[in-house]
Amino acid sequence: MHLTMNNQTVIRPNDPALLWQGSVSLEHTADWTMPWRIDRRRQGLFHPALVEQAKHPAGVRIAFASDTRCLAGRLVPYPQTVFIDLLIDGQPAGSFQIGDKDHFEFDDLPPGVKRIELWLPQFGQIRLKSLLLSANAAIEPVQDSRPKWVVYGSSITRGRGAGHPTRTWPAVVALGRNWNHWNLGYPAQCHLDPVIARMIRDMPADYLTMKVGINIYSGPTLSIRTFRPAIIGSILTIRETHPDTPFAVVSPIFSEGKETAPNAVGLTLQQMREEVAAAVETLQSHGDRHLFYVNGLDLLGPNQAHLLPDGVHPNAEGYTHIGRRFLETVAPLLAP
C-alpha cells in the first residue's frame, strides 16, 4: 500500500513491491513485519534456543527498485547498536547506526530508477513499521536471477563481530560472486539438527555450504560415535532434492586451546576435522561427485590467531579474511 503524506510516500512492509531476500519466512502484524530464518509457522519443531536465533536477520535484505531521492524507515525500537547498510545497484551507498533509535534514513540518493537493497543488522530482532520515500516516488519489484547460495553454520557464520551486515564472511562472498544468499548461521545452535537439514532440503539452492564443528565441540552434543553419522545423515537429507548441487562442507577454523584439548565427550578440533573429511570421503565413494571437503584451517589457521580476540570468534578483519579466502579457494569449487 502506497500513501503520500507530508511530502513523503509511505510504503507498508508487506507491500508486494518489497523483496525480503535472505529470509525464510516473514511475520506480519498490523503494525510491523519481522523476518525469520526458519519457517516461523513450524517453530515448534525447532529447539527453543535455535528459534530465538532464527529471529535475528543475518543476511536479510529488503530489495526494490525506485526513483526516490531519499529513503527512511520506521522501526520498533531495538536497544542495541546495530547498522543498516545501503546498496544501490549493487554498490555500497551508506550505512546508518540505529542503537535505541526508532528510524533510519539515507539522503541524496542518485536520480533515476535504481535497485535499492537495505541490508538488515546481523543480530537483534528488527521489526519494520514502514519505509518512507520521496513524495510521488515510484516503486516496483525487482527480479533476481542471481545464483542462490544457502550457507549453514554457527555464530561465526552469522558474523556479529563483523560490525556491519555487509561484512560477514558470507556477505563478503555473496557480494564478491554476485550470489543471492541465505545466511543460516545460528549462534551456539549449529548441531546438525535433522529439522534444519529438512528445511535446507526444501529451499531453492544453486550452491550449498555447511560449516560445522565448533558448537558441537562446545556443546558437547555429539561424540566420536555420532558426529560423522550426523554429518552424513544431514547431507543425505539435503541431497533428496539437491542431488547434484555443488556442496562445500567446511570443518572448524582454528581455535587455540581446543585444537588438542578433548571436550567433555573426548573430541578435539583436530579429530573433528578428520571426521568431517571422512564423512565427505564416504559420500564421495558412494557416488557424490559434487561434494567437497574444505579444511577450516585453510580459511583461518594458526597464523591468523590474532584475528580471534576470544579465541573462537573473528574480529572484523578476521571475517573479511575468511570471506576472501573462501572466494579464493572454495567459491571456484562451487562455481568454476
C-alpha positions, 0 to 999 in steps of 0.5 A, spaced: 500 500 500 502 506 497 500 513 501 503 520 500 503 524 506 507 530 508 511 530 502 513 523 503 510 516 500 509 511 505 510 504 503 507 498 508 512 492 509 508 487 506 507 491 500 508 486 494 513 491 491 518 489 497 523 483 496 525 480 503 531 476 500 535 472 505 529 470 509 525 464 510 519 466 512 516 473 514 511 475 520 506 480 519 502 484 524 498 490 523 503 494 525 510 491 523 513 485 519 519 481 522 523 476 518 525 469 520 530 464 518 526 458 519 519 457 517 516 461 523 509 457 522 513 450 524 517 453 530 515 448 534 519 443 531 525 447 532 529 447 539 527 453 543 534 456 543 535 455 535 528 459 534 530 465 538 536 465 533 532 464 527 529 471 529 535 475 528 536 477 520 543 475 518 543 476 511 536 479 510 535 484 505 529 488 503 530 489 495 526 494 490 527 498 485 525 506 485 526 513 483 526 516 490 531 521 492 531 519 499 529 513 503 527 512 511 524 507 515 520 506 521 522 501 526 520 498 533 525 500 537 531 495 538 536 497 544 542 495 541 547 498 536 546 495 530 547 498 522 543 498 516 547 498 510 545 501 503 546 498 496 544 501 490 545 497 484 549 493 487 554 498 490 555 500 497 551 507 498 551 508 506 550 505 512 546 508 518 547 506 526 540 505 529 542 503 537 535 505 541 533 509 535 526 508 532 528 510 524 533 510 519 534 514 513 539 515 507 539 522 503 541 524 496 540 518 493 542 518 485 536 520 480 533 515 476 530 508 477 535 504 481 535 497 485 535 499 492 537 493 497 537 495 505 541 490 508 538 488 515 543 488 522 546 481 523 543 480 530 537 483 534 530 482 532 528 488 527 521 489 526 519 494 520 513 499 521 514 502 514 519 505 509 518 512 507 520 515 500 520 521 496 513 524 495 510 521 488 516 516 488 515 510 484 516 503 486 516 496 483 519 489 484 525 487 482 527 480 479 533 476 481 536 471 477 542 471 481 545 464 483 542 462 490 547 460 495 544 457 502 550 457 507 549 453 514 553 454 520 554 457 527 555 464 530 561 465 526 557 464 520 552 469 522 558 474 523 556 479 529 563 481 530 563 483 523 560 490 525 556 491 519 551 486 515 555 487 509 561 484 512 560 477 514 564 472 511 558 470 507 556 477 505 563 478 503 562 472 498 555 473 496 557 480 494 564 478 491 560 472 486 554 476 485 550 470 489 543 471 492 544 468 499 541 465 505 545 466 511 543 460 516 548 461 521 545 460 528 549 462 534 551 456 539 545 452 535 549 449 529 548 441 531 546 438 525 539 438 527 535 433 522 529 439 522 534 444 519 537 439 514 529 438 512 528 445 511 535 446 507 532 440 503 526 444 501 529 451 499 531 453 492 539 452 492 544 453 486 550 452 491 550 449 498 555 450 504 555 447 511 560 449 516 560 445 522 564 443 528 565 448 533 558 448 537 558 441 537 565 441 540 562 446 545 556 443 546 558 437 547 552 434 543 555 429 539 561 424 540 566 420 536 560 415 535 555 420 532 558 426 529 560 423 522 553 419 522 550 426 523 554 429 518 552 424 513 545 423 515 544 431 514 547 431 507 543 425 505 537 429 507 539 435 503 541 431 497 533 428 496 532 434 492 539 437 491 542 431 488 547 434 484 548 441 487 555 443 488 556 442 496 562 445 500 562 442 507 567 446 511 570 443 518 572 448 524 577 454 523 582 454 528 581 455 535 587 455 540 586 451 546 581 446 543 585 444 537 588 438 542 584 439 548 578 433 548 571 436 550 567 433 555 565 427 550 573 426 548 573 430 541 578 435 539 578 440 533 583 436 530 579 429 530 573 433 528 576 435 522 578 428 520 571 426 521 568 431 517 573 429 511 571 422 512 564 423 512 565 427 505 570 421 503 564 416 504 559 420 500 564 421 495 565 413 494 558 412 494 557 416 488 557 424 490 561 427 485 559 434 487 561 434 494 567 437 497 571 437 503 574 444 505 579 444 511 577 450 516 584 451 517 585 453 510 580 459 511 583 461 518 589 457 521 594 458 526 597 464 523 591 468 523 590 467 531 590 474 532 584 475 528 580 471 534 580 476 540 576 470 544 579 465 541 573 462 537 570 468 534 573 473 528 574 480 529 572 484 523 578 483 519 578 476 521 571 475 517 573 479 511 579 474 511 575 468 511 570 471 506 576 472 501 579 466 502 573 462 501 572 466 494 579 464 493 579 457 494 572 454 495 567 459 491 571 456 484 569 449 487 562 451 487 562 455 481 568 454 476 
